[in-house]
Structure formats: C-alpha cells, structure tokens
Amino acid sequence: MEGKLRLGRIHYINVLPIYHALDQNHAGNGFHLVSGTPAELNARLFAGALDVSAISSVEYGRHHRDYALLPDLSISTEGDVGSVLFFSRIPFRRLNGREVLLSQASATSAALLKILLYELFGARPLYRCGPIANGFPDGCYGLLAIGDEALRLRATGIYPYFLDLGRAWHELTGLPFVFGVWAARHDVWQKKPAEVRLLHQTLLAAKARGLNALPEICRHAQKSVNLTEEQLQHYFRQLRYDLGPRQLEGLRAFFRYLQRYGALEEMPELRFI
C-alpha cells in the first residue's frame, strides 16, 4: 500500500457536487482517481484494487466487516431521485411473470426495485441483468436504468409508466433512501489512518465547494445529458450528500428489508472511520 490512496469515482453526473472540485484540482492531488460504474467500484474496492470509494449501499451491507464508512458522505434523497428510474410498458401490478431488465451497473437499485414492486404493487416479475441500450429489448416489459442513462431515457418521454425509486421508497417508509456511501477498506484504515482522514476531509471540502457551484456544475453536466440548466439545477437540488441521523435510519430500514428478503445473512453494523 505504498504511495497515494486510490479513490473510486462514480462516472455519473450525480456525484459532480463532490468530485467537480477534485476534477478542477481545487482540493489537492494526494490520491489517484479511478472512475467506474457503481458495480465496477464495488468489485474493485472488495478486491483491494481501490483503497477508498463510493460504493452501493447494498455492497456495504454485504461486506460491512471489510469496510469503514466515511462520515457525512452519501448519495441519497428524501423523495424523488430523478436518475434511478423503472420504466414499464404496462401497469406495475400486471408485471407478474413478465421479464424486466435490470441495469447491471447498480446492485442497490436492483435490490430496491424488487422490494418496491412487491411491497407496493404485489408484483414479482422475471428479472434479468444486462446493458441498457436505447429502448426495451424484445420480450421485455420493463427496465431499470440509473445515472445518466436514466436521465436520457426519461428525457425521451416515450414510456407510458415509470417509477422513481427514491419517491417510491419514501412512500413506502417515509424515510430517505441512501443509494451510495463512501467507505475505506478496513485494512487500509488500520494501516493508514492519517491518510484516510485527510482524504475524508478533502472530500468534505470538495462537497462544500461543489454545492456552492451548482450553476457551473450544471453547465458541465450538459455535456453528458440532454437537459437544460434549469432541469439540472432541479435534479441536483433533489439529491443529498450528507449521512445524518435520518439517512442512517433509512439505511437501516433498507438493510432490514434485504435481510427479510434473504439478500443479507445478518444485519450490518454501521462502522465509521
């Protein structure tokens, strides 16, 4: 573990309020940035190819003994998230036994969709994972898209039914939903506590800078998605990047559902650096 820490960066626009300052080199360069989808970052952190990263909430739940959370950092929402969307050809209650496609980029969103479709609509579709293209594959009645791909698909306006998973979770529980967290590998935290603390402070400073530079961030984000600056301002203001008591309550509720559904063997402990 010599040299700079390796920091995972989700390559969607939803994390620009945290990473924009790092991209602009406003926060120093005491680390290596490694970009990927949430699923790719999950795998790299678990394999030891990253030291600290944003990861899916479900990934933390599965491997909580291997990680230490970074306080006051998350990708969460209390209501609409805007970029984790399920599109359907038919009403959700009619999806029983029908095939739906899940983005392979996010384990948390796939697990959350299964909970929501059953708890809210009594639906148990046939799920398969795969890449999300520009529309429904043949024989597919629904698809889950995340990040920039979800924003682009919604902008087309051609799908008769869609579910915002952040809004649906809030309707089910009354709680925020935490889609992602930042975590350090526990072995890295033990061996390099000062470096991890410094990186954590760097991320918090970058978050503060980014949230005060949303107009600039929206102009940058327009290069990736076909949305107006006003639409992007609304999108970013829906998102939360803290990890306070309400978010932690929502995270624990999600883990309880996962345990009930057999997706987690035990209730994860929330451990912080």
PyMOL commands that set and color helices and strands:
alter all, ss='L'
color gray80, all
select helices_A, chain A and resi 13-23+38-47+57-62+64-66+92-94+107-121+147-156+165-173+186-191+193-211+214-221+229-238+245-260
alter helices_A, ss='H'
color red, helices_A
select strands_A, chain A and resi 5-10+31-36+52-56+67-77+84-88+99-103+126-130+142-146+161-164+177-185+239-240
alter strands_A, ss='S'
color yellow, strands_A
deselect
rebuild
show_as cartoon
